Amino acid sequence: MSFVDFQGVTKSFGKTLAVEELNLSIEQGEFFSLLGPSGCGKSTTLRMLAGFIAPATGRIHVHGRDITDLPPEARDIGIVFQNYAIFPHMTVFDNIAFGLVERGMDRTAIKRKVDAALEQVGLGGYGERYERELSGGQKQRVALARVLVIEPEILLLDEPLSALDKKMREEMKFWIKNIQKSVGITTIYVTHDQSEALTMSDRIAVMNAGRVLQIGSPVEIYEQPNSRFIAEFIGESNLLAGRMGEGRIEIGRSAVPIGEAGGASPGDEVALLLRPEQIRLEPLSQDEAPKLFGCVADEVYQGSIRRYLVEVEGQRITVEVPNRPDLAQLPKGAEVSLYWHPESSVVLR
């Protein structure tokens, strides 16, 4: 049995099925993300683990112990919410100390543990400040320190970065990951942001409509999605519609060689997944045999990259090209050849 186990867990709200037959295993010390669109069941899953709501069917185990019917305070689980839930009338020190005071710890031990927690989250010297004196990122760190100081078995993070601006989110992603690894705490992270999940996770479960569609490492989820939904939800995708042939896909008048057929049989309608950064564009005068031919429909400058919209066999795809002096800009209307490594393409039914 893994450290955290969901076994056949189902939850409905009225006629709405929020989580359906969830079977999920999470290892000790793992940073595990539940990723999916709003309403897919990821927060419901987190709240069932925390004990805030009860599953209709199934059992939840932590470290071999059945916690399904235990109240939240008996589960040894800490949770950080989206809105941080910091008490505005308390200092930072008192906010972090709150859980220790509730447990009846003596003042000397509380001060030692809170001071250590402040240093751990990079807020040494902030103990006497109030919520109104903190930035969004600092509030988030206080909320995390308040959970870590009670040393729970499991840390739950429910969309903790959604209230921050883009620059702060980028900083906090790496900061949270580093803290989690240094503490070694089993962490379950809920997000709808695929960038957060890819950056921070050891493994990811992609959810939709109450079901887990795929579980894997960030590399597996991004490079080998098992469905069109995941291919389109994770990152930016080009899905070229075609028909499966013998060892190739017929796209318009072209036949594109492939490696793995993804379970498709000759005659099946399929889609060829190509990520924009995996495609190389060249003028038509190349000796190397191209995978496809196309025509540049538009070009957008984005600093470090140029994004080309290319018409290919009656379809349009996006190609990202590094913005380097040695790579000539391709004008609108230019005829181009498209190349990619065979292993970087995925066939989806």
Sequence and secondary structure as in RCSB ss.txt:
>XXXX:A:sequence
MSFVDFQGVTKSFGKTLAVEELNLSIEQGEFFSLLGPSGCGKSTTLRMLAGFIAPATGRIHVHGRDITDLPPEAR
DIGIVFQNYAIFPHMTVFDNIAFGLVERGMDRTAIKRKVDAALEQVGLGGYGERYERELSGGQKQRVALARVLVI
EPEILLLDEPLSALDKKMREEMKFWIKNIQKSVGITTIYVTHDQSEALTMSDRIAVMNAGRVLQIGSPVEIYEQP
NSRFIAEFIGESNLLAGRMGEGRIEIGRSAVPIGEAGGASPGDEVALLLRPEQIRLEPLSQDEAPKLFGCVADEV
YQGSIRRYLVEVEGQRITVEVPNRPDLAQLPKGAEVSLYWHPESSVVLR
>XXXX:A:secstr
  SEEEEEEEEEETTEEEEEEEEEEE TT EEEEE STTSSHHHHHHHHHTSS  SEEEEEETTEE TTS GGGS
 EEEE TT    TTSBHHHHHHHHHHHTT  HHHHHHHHHHHHHHTT TT TT BGGGS HHHHHHHHHHHHHTT
  SEEEEESTTTTS HHHHHHHHHHHHHHHHHHT EEEEEES HHHHHHH SEEEEEETTEEEEEE HHHHHHS 
SSHHHHHHSS  EEEEEEE SSEEEETTEEEE S  TT  TT EEEEEE GGG EEEETT SS  SEEEEEEEEE
EETTEEEEEEEETTEEEEEEEE  TTS    TT EEEEE  GGG EEE 
